[in-house]
Amino acid sequence: MKVAVKKVDALKRELNFEVSKDRVTQVLEEVYSDMGRVAKIKGFRPGKAPRHILENEHAALAREEALKKLIPVVYREGIEQEKIAPIDLPEIEDVEFKDGIVTFKAVIDIKPEVQMGNYKGISVKRKSSQVTEEEIEKTLDFFKKSQGNDQGKDVPLDDNFAKGLGYPNLDEFKQTLKRQMELDKDRSNRVDIENQIIEALLKEAKFPVPQSLVKKQLEHRLHHAMEQMRTQGTPEEDMVKKEAELRKALQKPVEKDVRVYLILDKIAELEGMSVLQNENLPAKVMEFLFKEAHWE
């Protein structure tokens, strides 16, 4: 096997492979041997057809099967030989089977070298999770209006109002509402702190973003969005227009998400973190960053 590596840009590499005639012949022998045991050829029992008959009947299929066997193995050998760390599966192009020799090209993005700034001790500000009486009254007023609209009349805020919502009295409902509002604020504040940490990391880390990952993630999100629209009964002609709009709108957010993932992955590597089967690496790193942050 011969492999030539071409640097396309900072991250993209083209690997041009050539597989020798001897190796191709060996794999073809294995393929024909496997086929000979099961191939159904008129006038012969399975496993009894002569080799030249097999070749006449199934040459195209045998070549296809040989390529399926060869390409993944040769590709893995090539990246190990050249000490290349692809970030995703390769795009296999220009496959040729000529004069007994197989050639093909694998296009890959390599993992970028993430230059990290200081990720420990990031300053974060946490907002209060306390709920004021005014906020409670505003929420109660919202409940009152929605109940009033349903019944077509003005609804008084009293124990009967609370009972209608499944609570023994108004005070009990207000206490439950306050606790729920505090939990909602707490969740919102956590997201806010997470965003503060992410923005600080993005500001410090410098590296090119692998476009293959961006493309893959973008297609995944587009597919999900289109399926939702289809479920909601959006006409196909509208979906085509929406897809183009969504693709444009999602490009930058997806690039940002890929960048964040690679930063968190680098921190995990620097900290020697490993994850169990059901663990989420970004979540584990974020938990670490929360502990290391400087809380103002």
QUIGI-V169486 format. One record per helix or strand of 3 or more residues. SS is the DSSP state (@ for helix, = for strand). FROM is the first residue (numbers start at 0). TO is the last residue. If there is no record, write none. Layout:
SS/FROM/TO
SS/FROM/TO
This chain:
=/1/6
=/11/18
@/20/37
@/50/80
=/90/97
=/100/109
@/132/150
@/158/163
@/169/203
@/210/230
@/235/269
@/280/291
